[in-house]
């Protein structure tokens, strides 16, 4: 959750210039835009739950690559942007479709609102806790915490309910 507010800080602390940062963001956006349709077809074939698991797996890999790129001050930032873009392709629209498929039209709005509320609460909690982590452990601590939370999310994704088969 913390990544967006400090992405520039993490990358520039590792020697990435501001213009290179925006090139990396453009690469990520292009990968996401170009991958929407093909990854949507993959999701149609493997199902929403499996797509969400792949999203969490790729996001964990991307966060691990970010940490490695930060430590090594290397071009791994490029690979991280590509993997993160691919991850977003698996997530785009999938959670909404998953909730709709699971709860139908009558339950979708309530479940979608509840999921949004949990997302907001998670953002607030992670932002506040990461301030403490950054203060005591620096950017390496923040990145380690991000990898750990990504591993937890990936593990928990296996336990979400499978959508009904069509």
N, C-alpha and C positions, 0 to 999 in steps of 0.2 A: 504494500500500500504506500510506503514512503517514497517510492522511486521517483515519481513525477516531480515533486518539489525539490529534490536534491540531485537530479540527474546531471544537471550542468555542473554543480559543485563537484560531484564524484569524478566526472570526466576531465574537467579542467585541472583538478588537483593531480590527475595522472598525466598531465602534459598535453591534453587535447585542447586545441585552440577553440575559441568560440565559433569561428567559421566551420571548423571540422565538426564540432558538436552539431551544428545545424545541418551539415551534410549527412551525418549519421542519422539524425531525426528524419531527414528527407528519405534516406535509404529505407528506414523502418517503415515510413508511410507508404512508399512505393511497393515494398514487399507485401504489405497488408492489402493495399488496393488491388494489386495484381493477383493476389492469392485468394481473394474473397470467393470467387466463383468455383475455382477448382477445389478448394478446401471445403466449400459447401457441398459439393458432390461427394467428397469423401465422407463428410458427416452424414449425408443421406444414406450412405452404404453401411457405415459402422454404428450409427446411432448416436444420440445426444450424449448419453453417459460416457461412452468411449471417447467421443470428441472432447468432452470436458476433462477427461483424464489425460488425453494427449495435450490439451492446452496447459494443464498443470505441469506435466512432464517437461514440455518445451520451455515454459516459463521458469521452472527450476534450473534447467540447463542454461537459459539466458542469464539468470541471476548469478549462477556459478561462473559463467564466462565473464560477466561484468566484474566479479570479485578478482578473478584471475587476471583480467586485463588491467585492473587497477593496480594490482600487486606487481605485475610485470611491465607495466607501462608500454604495452604492445598493441599490435594491430588486432588483437582479439576483440576490440571494440566493434570492428566491422562485422565479425562473425556473430557477436552478441546481438547486434541490430537486426541481422538477418533472421536469427533464431527467434528473437522476440517478435518480429513481424509475422513469422509463421505461426507463433503461438496465438497472436491476436486473431489470425484467420480462423483458427479453430474455435475461438470464443465468440466471435462476432455473431450476434443473434442467437447463438446456441442456447444460452441460459434462458432467454425468453421463450424460445420454442420448446425447450425442455419443460419449463413450468406450465406452459399452455397444454402440452401433451399430457402431462401428469395430472393436472387439476382441472382441465377443461375450461370452457369459456366462463362458467359460473365461479370458479375458484381462482382463475388466473390473476385478476386484479388484486385480490387480497394477498396472494402469495408473492406476486411481483413487488407490491408495496413493502411487504415484510422483508423480502430479500434486499430491497433498496435501503431500508432502514438499518439492517444489519451491516450492509456495506458502508454506510455513513458512520455508524458506530465504530466499525473496524478501522476506518480511516482516522477518526479522531483518536482512538486508543493508540494506534500505531504511531501517529504523529507525536502524541505526548510521550509515549514510552521511548521513541527513538530520540527525542531530545535528551532524555536521560542517558541513553546508550551513547549517543554522540559525545555528550559532555564527559562521560567517564572512559569511553573506549575509542573515540574518534571515528573516522570514516571506515577504518577496517572493522571496527565493532559493528557499525551500521550494516555494512555489507555482509558480514558473517550472520547477523541477525536476520537479514533478508533471505539468505540462503537457507537458514534453519527454518524460518517461517514458510518458505517455499516448499521445503521437504515435508513439513507438517501438512500443508494444503494438498500436496500431491498424494500423500498417504491417505488423508481423509477422503479424497475424491473417489477412492475405490469403494467407499461405504455409502455413497449416495444411491438412492433408489433408481433402479433401471426403469426407463420409460416403457409404457405398454407397447407390445409388438403390434405392428400394423398388419 
